[in-house]
């Protein structure tokens, strides 16, 4: 893992010692394949076990210093340092597993084991490593881990079911809103058509009213003209420039009444 994370001098010194032990463990396990004598292999395995104990102690020291400097560092630096610590724990556990493999092949007595975390160190660093556990403890721990995994899966299933239900409700609401929008659109079209038709009717009525007014004005002028002619004819009956109105009797001529004498003569 890259060691370019900013660290305090004390933390950097501990990290350097841990990296030296990891290199020693890597070289030591490579030499195990070249050693043919079982006694020498057993002694080599014990030496490697001692290095792993020392590495575990240094990782605890690394964690202690990290907690002391936690307030001095930024959140990003603390995250990188914690990730580095987890990586070191996993690498140490890989060497522990490799040691158990060689131990099983040698058939030696069980070498004294030491405690650490499964995948990560707890705050009090009192969790045992897998190499310290018996087969029954390993089975119990495996069952416990499986139960926890099952619980996590069940919670995940519930979350997924709730998400699916919320999605279904949302889809139904969107469908209803879509239908409502369609109905509103159809109603707006109907209103627009009704307004257009009403506008046409108003224009037509306006034209009819204008036509009626023109006709009434024309008739009024005709009536006025007739009345004027009648008045002028009555006032000046001898005016030859004014023609007689059809249907209107001419004014009566001056007639002389017969006298009684004349009637007697007859």
NUBAFI-268277 format. One line per field, with one value per residue: residue number from 1; residue in one letter; x, y, z of N, C-alpha, C, O in turn. Coordinates in steps of 0.1 Angstrom, whole numbers. Example, Ala and Ser with C-alpha at 12.3 -4.5 7.8 and 13.67 -1.06 7.14 Angstrom:
<recs>
num <- c(1:2)
residu <- c(a:s)
n.X <- c(132:128)
n.Y <- c(-57:-22)
n.Z <- c(78:71)
ca.X <- c(123:137)
ca.Y <- c(-45:-11)
ca.Z <- c(78:71)
c.X <- c(132:129)
c.Y <- c(-33:0)
c.Z <- c(78:79)
o.X <- c(142:134)
o.Y <- c(-33:11)
o.Z <- c(85:80)
</recs>
This chain:
<recs>
num <- c(1:2:3:4:5:6:7:8:9:10:11:12:13:14:15:16:17:18:19:20:21:22:23:24:25:26:27:28:29:30:31:32:33:34:35:36:37:38:39:40:41:42:43:44:45:46:47:48:49:50:51:52:53:54:55:56:57:58:59:60:61:62:63:64:65:66:67:68:69:70:71:72:73:74:75:76:77:78:79:80:81:82:83:84:85:86:87:88:89:90:91:92:93:94:95:96:97:98:99:100:101:102:103:104:105:106:107:108:109:110:111:112:113:114:115:116:117:118:119:120:121:122:123:124:125:126:127:128:129:130:131:132:133:134:135:136:137:138:139:140:141:142:143:144:145:146:147:148:149:150:151:152:153:154:155:156:157:158:159:160:161:162:163:164:165:166:167:168:169:170:171:172:173:174:175:176:177:178:179:180:181:182:183:184:185:186:187:188:189:190:191:192:193:194:195:196:197:198:199:200:201:202:203:204:205:206:207:208:209:210:211:212:213:214:215:216:217:218:219:220:221:222:223:224:225:226:227:228:229:230:231:232:233:234:235:236:237:238:239:240:241:242:243:244:245:246:247:248:249:250:251:252:253:254:255:256:257:258:259:260:261:262:263:264:265:266)
residu <- c(x:x:x:x:x:x:x:x:x:x:x:x:x:x:x:x:x:x:x:x:x:x:x:x:x:x:x:x:x:x:x:x:x:x:x:x:x:x:x:x:x:x:x:x:x:x:x:x:x:x:x:x:x:x:x:x:x:x:x:x:x:x:x:x:x:x:x:x:x:x:x:x:x:x:x:x:x:x:x:x:x:x:x:x:x:x:x:x:x:x:x:x:x:x:x:x:x:x:x:x:x:x:x:x:x:x:x:x:x:x:x:x:x:x:x:x:x:x:x:x:x:x:x:x:x:x:x:x:x:x:x:x:x:x:x:x:x:x:x:x:x:x:x:x:x:x:x:x:x:x:x:x:x:x:x:x:x:x:x:x:x:x:x:x:x:x:x:x:x:x:x:x:x:x:x:x:x:x:x:x:x:x:x:x:x:x:x:x:x:x:x:x:x:x:x:x:x:x:x:x:x:x:x:x:x:x:x:x:x:x:x:x:x:x:x:x:x:x:x:x:x:x:x:x:x:x:x:x:x:x:x:x:x:x:x:x:x:x:x:x:x:x:x:x:x:x:x:x:x:x:x:x:x:x:x:x:x:x:x:x:x:x:x:x:x:x)
n.X <- c(9:5:27:25:10:4:21:28:61:66:45:53:77:69:53:74:88:69:66:92:91:71:84:104:89:78:102:110:90:93:118:110:101:125:139:146:148:128:130:144:126:105:118:123:96:88:104:93:67:72:80:55:41:54:48:21:20:31:12:-9:3:5:-22:-28:-13:-24:-50:-44:-34:-56:-73:-56:-52:-67:-100:-98:-72:-72:-89:-74:-52:-65:-74:-50:-41:-60:-53:-28:-35:-50:-29:-12:-29:-30:-4:-6:-25:-10:11:-3:-9:17:22:3:12:37:30:35:34:8:16:21:-4:-15:-35:-57:-76:-104:-108:-103:-89:-103:-115:-105:-87:-89:-99:-97:-74:-80:-63:-59:-82:-101:-114:-141:-147:-141:-162:-184:-180:-182:-209:-221:-214:-226:-253:-255:-250:-273:-293:-286:-292:-319:-328:-320:-337:-362:-359:-356:-381:-398:-389:-397:-425:-429:-421:-441:-464:-457:-456:-483:-496:-484:-495:-523:-522:-513:-536:-554:-543:-547:-575:-579:-567:-584:-608:-600:-596:-623:-634:-620:-629:-656:-655:-645:-666:-686:-675:-676:-704:-711:-699:-714:-740:-734:-730:-756:-771:-759:-767:-795:-798:-789:-809:-832:-824:-824:-852:-862:-853:-867:-893:-892:-887:-911:-929:-920:-924:-952:-959:-949:-965:-989:-987:-979:-997:-998:-973:-956:-934:-933:-942:-972:-980:-983:-1015:-1023:-1047:-1053:-1053:-1085:-1103:-1111:-1144:-1175:-1204:-1238:-1262:-1294:-1311:-1302:-1306:-1334:-1340:-1335)
n.Y <- c(-12:23:46:74:89:117:118:119:122:101:83:77:64:40:29:24:4:-16:-22:-32:-55:-69:-73:-90:-112:-120:-128:-147:-167:-174:-187:-209:-229:-237:-250:-282:-298:-308:-299:-276:-262:-260:-244:-221:-214:-207:-185:-168:-166:-152:-127:-120:-116:-94:-76:-74:-61:-36:-27:-22:-2:17:22:34:58:69:75:94:115:121:144:163:159:162:152:137:128:113:93:80:71:53:34:25:13:-8:-22:-32:-49:-68:-78:-89:-109:-125:-136:-150:-170:-183:-192:-211:-230:-240:-250:-270:-288:-295:-309:-303:-295:-274:-241:-214:-191:-158:-129:-109:-88:-99:-90:-64:-42:-37:-11:-16:-35:-63:-85:-118:-133:-153:-174:-181:-194:-224:-252:-254:-229:-214:-224:-215:-188:-184:-192:-172:-150:-156:-154:-127:-118:-128:-113:-87:-91:-95:-71:-55:-66:-57:-30:-28:-38:-18:3:-5:-5:22:32:20:33:59:57:51:75:93:83:88:116:121:112:131:155:150:151:177:190:182:195:221:224:221:244:264:259:265:292:303:297:313:338:340:340:364:382:378:385:412:422:418:436:460:460:461:486:503:499:508:535:543:539:558:581:581:583:608:623:620:631:657:665:663:683:706:706:710:735:751:747:753:751:740:725:705:673:654:633:599:584:604:627:655:690:706:725:760:766:780:788:781:805:813:826:820:792:794:803:782)
n.Z <- c(0:-7:9:11:28:48:79:115:129:149:143:117:122:135:115:96:110:110:83:78:92:78:53:62:70:46:32:50:48:22:23:37:19:8:28:39:62:88:115:113:98:117:136:121:116:142:147:128:138:162:150:139:163:173:152:155:179:172:154:172:186:166:161:186:186:164:173:192:176:162:163:155:128:95:83:60:60:84:75:55:70:87:68:60:83:85:62:69:90:76:60:79:90:67:67:91:84:64:81:96:77:71:96:99:79:89:112:138:174:186:182:204:204:195:202:182:159:138:110:115:140:172:194:220:214:220:207:196:172:142:142:169:176:183:164:170:180:157:140:155:154:126:122:137:122:98:106:112:87:74:87:78:51:52:62:40:21:30:28:0:-8:3:-12:-38:-34:-29:-53:-70:-60:-67:-95:-100:-91:-109:-133:-128:-127:-153:-168:-158:-168:-195:-197:-189:-210:-232:-224:-225:-252:-261:-249:-263:-289:-285:-278:-302:-319:-308:-311:-339:-342:-329:-346:-369:-360:-355:-381:-391:-375:-383:-410:-407:-395:-415:-434:-420:-417:-444:-450:-433:-444:-468:-459:-447:-470:-485:-468:-468:-495:-495:-477:-490:-514:-504:-493:-515:-540:-567:-578:-605:-607:-590:-590:-590:-563:-566:-561:-544:-541:-562:-554:-546:-572:-576:-571:-583:-565:-573:-576:-561:-578:-603:-602:-602:-626:-642)
ca.X <- c(0:13:30:26:0:11:21:37:74:64:37:61:87:62:50:86:92:59:70:104:87:64:94:111:80:78:114:111:81:99:129:104:101:138:144:141:148:115:133:148:114:98:125:120:82:87:109:83:56:77:79:41:37:59:41:8:22:34:0:-16:10:1:-36:-28:-8:-34:-61:-39:-33:-68:-78:-47:-53:-80:-108:-93:-59:-76:-95:-63:-45:-73:-74:-36:-41:-68:-45:-17:-41:-53:-17:-8:-37:-26:7:-11:-31:1:18:-11:-7:29:21:-4:21:48:25:41:24:3:25:14:-11:-17:-48:-59:-90:-106:-104:-98:-87:-113:-109:-97:-77:-90:-105:-87:-72:-85:-53:-61:-95:-103:-123:-154:-148:-142:-175:-194:-178:-188:-223:-225:-212:-237:-266:-254:-252:-287:-300:-284:-299:-333:-330:-319:-349:-372:-356:-359:-396:-403:-386:-406:-438:-430:-420:-454:-473:-454:-461:-498:-499:-481:-505:-535:-519:-513:-550:-560:-538:-553:-589:-579:-564:-596:-617:-595:-599:-637:-636:-615:-639:-669:-652:-643:-679:-693:-670:-682:-718:-712:-696:-726:-750:-731:-733:-770:-775:-755:-776:-808:-797:-788:-823:-841:-821:-829:-866:-865:-851:-878:-905:-890:-889:-925:-936:-916:-932:-966:-960:-947:-976:-1001:-984:-978:-1003:-996:-959:-956:-921:-935:-951:-982:-976:-993:-1024:-1027:-1057:-1049:-1062:-1098:-1104:-1121:-1158:-1185:-1217:-1249:-1271:-1308:-1317:-1298:-1314:-1348:-1341:-1335)
ca.Y <- c(0:35:52:88:96:125:112:124:114:89:73:72:54:28:24:18:-9:-26:-25:-40:-69:-75:-78:-101:-123:-124:-135:-159:-178:-179:-196:-222:-239:-242:-258:-296:-304:-304:-292:-262:-255:-256:-233:-210:-210:-201:-172:-160:-163:-141:-115:-116:-110:-80:-68:-71:-51:-24:-22:-16:11:25:26:43:71:74:81:106:125:122:157:172:156:164:140:129:122:102:81:73:64:41:25:19:3:-20:-30:-38:-60:-79:-84:-97:-121:-134:-144:-160:-181:-190:-200:-223:-240:-247:-257:-283:-297:-300:-317:-300:-291:-261:-230:-204:-181:-145:-123:-97:-88:-108:-82:-51:-41:-30:0:-21:-45:-75:-96:-128:-136:-166:-185:-185:-201:-238:-254:-251:-215:-209:-227:-206:-174:-185:-192:-158:-141:-159:-149:-113:-115:-130:-101:-76:-94:-93:-56:-50:-70:-49:-17:-30:-39:-5:11:-9:0:37:34:17:44:71:55:52:89:99:79:96:130:121:112:144:165:148:156:192:194:181:205:234:224:224:258:271:258:273:307:306:297:324:350:341:344:378:390:377:394:426:425:419:448:471:460:466:501:510:498:517:549:545:541:570:592:580:589:622:630:620:641:671:667:666:696:716:705:716:750:758:737:757:748:729:718:694:663:649:620:588:580:615:635:669:700:710:737:770:764:790:783:786:814:809:831:811:780:796:804:768)
ca.Z <- c(0:-8:22:9:36:58:93:124:130:157:136:106:127:138:102:90:116:106:69:78:96:66:44:69:70:32:29:58:42:9:27:42:9:5:40:39:75:95:127:109:94:129:142:112:119:155:145:120:148:170:142:138:176:173:142:161:190:166:149:183:189:154:164:197:181:154:180:198:166:153:164:148:114:88:82:49:65:93:68:48:80:91:57:60:95:81:52:77:98:67:56:90:90:56:71:101:77:58:91:100:66:73:108:96:71:98:122:152:184:184:187:211:195:201:199:174:154:126:99:119:154:179:202:231:209:228:199:192:158:138:145:183:179:180:153:174:180:143:135:161:148:113:123:141:110:88:112:110:72:71:92:69:39:55:62:26:14:34:21:-14:-9:6:-24:-49:-31:-31:-68:-75:-57:-75:-109:-101:-90:-122:-143:-126:-131:-168:-173:-155:-177:-208:-196:-189:-224:-240:-220:-230:-267:-262:-246:-274:-300:-281:-279:-316:-325:-302:-318:-352:-341:-325:-358:-378:-354:-357:-395:-393:-369:-392:-422:-403:-392:-428:-440:-412:-420:-457:-449:-426:-454:-478:-453:-446:-483:-488:-459:-473:-507:-492:-471:-501:-523:-497:-491:-528:-549:-582:-582:-615:-607:-581:-596:-581:-557:-570:-550:-536:-549:-564:-546:-553:-579:-570:-578:-579:-561:-580:-568:-561:-590:-614:-600:-605:-641:-647)
c.X <- c(9:15:32:16:8:10:31:50:73:56:45:71:81:58:62:90:82:63:82:100:79:74:102:102:79:90:115:102:86:111:123:104:114:144:137:139:135:119:137:135:106:104:122:105:80:93:99:71:60:76:65:36:42:52:27:9:24:21:-9:-10:6:-13:-36:-24:-18:-45:-57:-38:-45:-74:-69:-48:-66:-87:-103:-80:-62:-81:-84:-55:-52:-73:-60:-35:-49:-60:-34:-23:-44:-40:-11:-16:-34:-14:4:-17:-20:9:10:-10:6:29:14:4:32:43:30:30:20:12:16:8:-12:-30:-47:-73:-91:-102:-99:-97:-98:-106:-100:-87:-77:-96:-94:-86:-77:-76:-54:-73:-94:-113:-137:-157:-149:-156:-185:-193:-184:-203:-229:-224:-223:-250:-266:-256:-267:-296:-299:-291:-314:-337:-330:-332:-361:-371:-360:-374:-403:-401:-395:-420:-439:-429:-434:-464:-470:-458:-476:-502:-496:-491:-518:-533:-519:-527:-557:-556:-545:-567:-589:-576:-576:-606:-613:-597:-614:-640:-632:-624:-651:-666:-651:-657:-687:-688:-675:-697:-720:-709:-708:-737:-747:-733:-748:-776:-772:-764:-790:-809:-796:-802:-832:-837:-825:-844:-870:-863:-862:-890:-904:-892:-903:-932:-932:-923:-946:-968:-959:-959:-988:-999:-984:-983:-1001:-982:-959:-944:-922:-945:-960:-977:-987:-1001:-1029:-1035:-1052:-1058:-1074:-1097:-1114:-1134:-1167:-1198:-1228:-1258:-1286:-1315:-1314:-1305:-1328:-1350:-1342:-1349)
c.Y <- c(12:41:67:96:105:120:120:116:101:79:68:62:41:21:17:5:-20:-31:-34:-54:-76:-81:-90:-114:-128:-132:-148:-170:-183:-189:-210:-233:-245:-251:-272:-302:-299:-296:-278:-254:-251:-244:-220:-205:-203:-187:-162:-156:-152:-127:-110:-111:-96:-71:-64:-60:-37:-18:-16:-3:21:31:36:57:77:81:93:118:128:136:167:171:160:151:131:121:110:90:73:65:52:30:18:9:-10:-29:-38:-50:-71:-86:-93:-110:-131:-142:-154:-172:-190:-198:-212:-234:-247:-255:-271:-293:-303:-310:-315:-297:-277:-250:-220:-193:-168:-139:-110:-97:-97:-101:-68:-51:-33:-19:-5:-32:-58:-87:-105:-130:-150:-177:-189:-194:-216:-239:-251:-236:-209:-212:-218:-192:-174:-184:-178:-148:-143:-153:-134:-109:-117:-118:-89:-78:-91:-78:-50:-54:-61:-35:-17:-30:-26:4:8:-4:15:40:31:28:57:69:56:67:96:96:87:110:131:121:125:155:163:153:171:197:193:192:219:235:227:238:267:271:266:288:311:307:309:337:351:345:359:386:390:386:409:430:427:432:460:472:466:481:508:510:508:532:552:547:554:582:593:587:604:630:631:631:655:674:671:680:707:717:712:732:757:748:741:756:736:720:705:685:658:635:610:585:592:624:649:678:704:724:747:769:776:784:789:794:809:814:823:798:781:797:790:762)
c.Z <- c(0:6:21:17:46:72:102:125:138:150:124:110:129:124:95:96:112:92:69:83:85:56:49:68:56:28:37:52:29:12:32:32:5:17:39:52:83:108:124:105:106:136:134:115:132:154:138:129:157:163:141:151:176:163:148:172:183:159:160:186:178:157:176:193:172:162:187:188:158:153:156:133:108:87:71:53:75:86:61:58:85:81:57:72:91:71:59:84:88:62:67:91:79:60:82:94:70:69:95:89:68:86:107:88:80:108:136:161:181:190:194:202:202:195:191:168:142:113:102:134:160:188:213:227:216:221:195:177:155:142:159:185:176:169:157:175:167:138:142:156:134:113:127:129:100:93:109:95:68:75:83:56:40:55:48:18:17:28:7:-16:-7:-6:-35:-46:-33:-46:-74:-73:-65:-89:-110:-100:-103:-133:-141:-130:-146:-174:-170:-165:-191:-208:-196:-203:-233:-237:-225:-245:-269:-259:-257:-286:-297:-283:-294:-323:-321:-309:-332:-352:-337:-338:-367:-373:-356:-371:-397:-387:-377:-404:-418:-400:-405:-435:-433:-416:-434:-458:-443:-436:-464:-472:-451:-459:-488:-481:-464:-485:-504:-486:-481:-510:-517:-496:-505:-539:-564:-587:-592:-615:-598:-587:-585:-576:-561:-558:-542:-545:-551:-556:-554:-560:-573:-578:-573:-576:-569:-571:-569:-574:-602:-614:-604:-620:-647:-645)
o.X <- c(19:5:39:13:17:-2:40:50:78:60:44:74:86:60:61:94:86:62:83:106:81:72:105:107:78:89:120:106:84:113:130:106:115:154:125:131:133:111:133:134:100:97:120:103:72:87:97:65:51:73:62:28:34:49:22:0:19:19:-16:-17:4:-16:-44:-30:-20:-50:-65:-41:-45:-78:-73:-45:-76:-82:-103:-79:-57:-79:-84:-51:-46:-73:-60:-29:-44:-60:-31:-17:-42:-40:-6:-10:-35:-13:10:-14:-21:13:16:-10:6:35:18:4:36:50:30:18:26:14:4:15:-10:-35:-37:-80:-81:-93:-92:-104:-101:-94:-90:-79:-67:-99:-84:-95:-80:-80:-49:-73:-87:-119:-145:-168:-157:-162:-195:-203:-190:-209:-239:-233:-228:-258:-276:-263:-272:-305:-308:-297:-320:-347:-337:-336:-369:-381:-366:-380:-412:-409:-399:-426:-449:-436:-438:-472:-479:-463:-481:-511:-503:-494:-524:-542:-523:-530:-564:-564:-548:-572:-597:-582:-579:-613:-621:-601:-618:-648:-638:-626:-657:-675:-655:-659:-694:-696:-678:-701:-729:-715:-711:-744:-756:-738:-752:-784:-780:-768:-795:-818:-803:-806:-840:-846:-830:-849:-880:-871:-867:-897:-913:-898:-908:-940:-941:-928:-952:-978:-967:-962:-996:-1008:-990:-976:-1002:-979:-961:-943:-914:-957:-957:-971:-999:-996:-1037:-1031:-1047:-1069:-1074:-1091:-1123:-1135:-1167:-1203:-1228:-1261:-1289:-1324:-1322:-1310:-1334:-1361:-1349:-1351)
o.Y <- c(12:42:73:107:100:118:126:105:91:67:57:53:30:9:7:-4:-31:-43:-43:-64:-88:-91:-99:-125:-141:-143:-158:-182:-194:-198:-220:-245:-256:-258:-273:-310:-287:-287:-269:-242:-240:-236:-209:-193:-194:-177:-151:-145:-143:-117:-98:-102:-87:-59:-53:-52:-27:-6:-6:7:33:42:45:67:89:91:103:129:135:141:178:180:161:140:119:110:99:78:61:54:41:18:6:-2:-21:-41:-49:-61:-83:-98:-104:-121:-143:-154:-164:-183:-202:-210:-223:-246:-260:-266:-281:-305:-314:-319:-324:-296:-269:-251:-217:-187:-167:-143:-103:-106:-102:-106:-61:-59:-22:-18:1:-36:-64:-97:-101:-127:-158:-188:-200:-200:-220:-230:-245:-232:-199:-203:-213:-186:-164:-177:-173:-140:-134:-148:-128:-100:-110:-114:-82:-69:-86:-74:-41:-46:-57:-29:-8:-24:-22:13:17:0:19:49:38:32:63:79:62:71:105:104:91:116:141:129:130:163:173:159:177:207:202:197:227:246:234:244:277:281:272:295:322:316:315:346:362:353:365:397:400:392:417:442:436:438:469:483:473:488:519:520:515:540:563:557:561:592:603:595:611:640:641:638:664:686:680:687:717:728:719:739:768:741:732:759:725:710:696:689:658:627:613:582:590:628:655:675:705:733:743:770:780:775:801:790:800:807:820:793:772:793:788:750)
o.Z <- c(6:13:28:15:52:77:97:120:134:150:120:102:125:123:88:89:110:89:61:77:83:50:42:66:54:22:32:52:25:4:31:35:1:14:39:55:83:112:131:107:107:140:140:115:133:160:141:129:160:169:141:151:181:167:146:173:188:159:157:189:181:155:175:197:172:157:189:192:148:142:151:125:115:89:72:49:74:90:61:55:88:84:54:70:94:72:56:85:91:60:64:93:80:56:83:98:70:66:98:92:67:87:112:91:77:112:145:158:175:202:190:194:214:185:192:172:137:107:95:141:155:188:217:236:219:226:191:169:164:144:162:196:167:165:149:171:164:131:135:153:130:105:122:128:94:85:106:92:60:68:80:51:32:50:44:10:9:23:1:-26:-14:-10:-42:-56:-39:-51:-84:-81:-70:-96:-120:-107:-107:-141:-151:-136:-152:-183:-179:-169:-198:-218:-203:-207:-241:-246:-229:-251:-278:-266:-261:-292:-306:-288:-297:-331:-328:-311:-336:-360:-343:-340:-373:-381:-359:-373:-404:-393:-379:-408:-426:-404:-407:-440:-440:-417:-437:-464:-447:-436:-468:-478:-454:-460:-493:-486:-464:-487:-510:-490:-482:-514:-524:-498:-506:-546:-572:-598:-588:-621:-598:-589:-573:-583:-559:-547:-533:-556:-541:-552:-566:-554:-566:-590:-562:-583:-572:-560:-578:-579:-610:-624:-609:-625:-657:-649)
</recs>
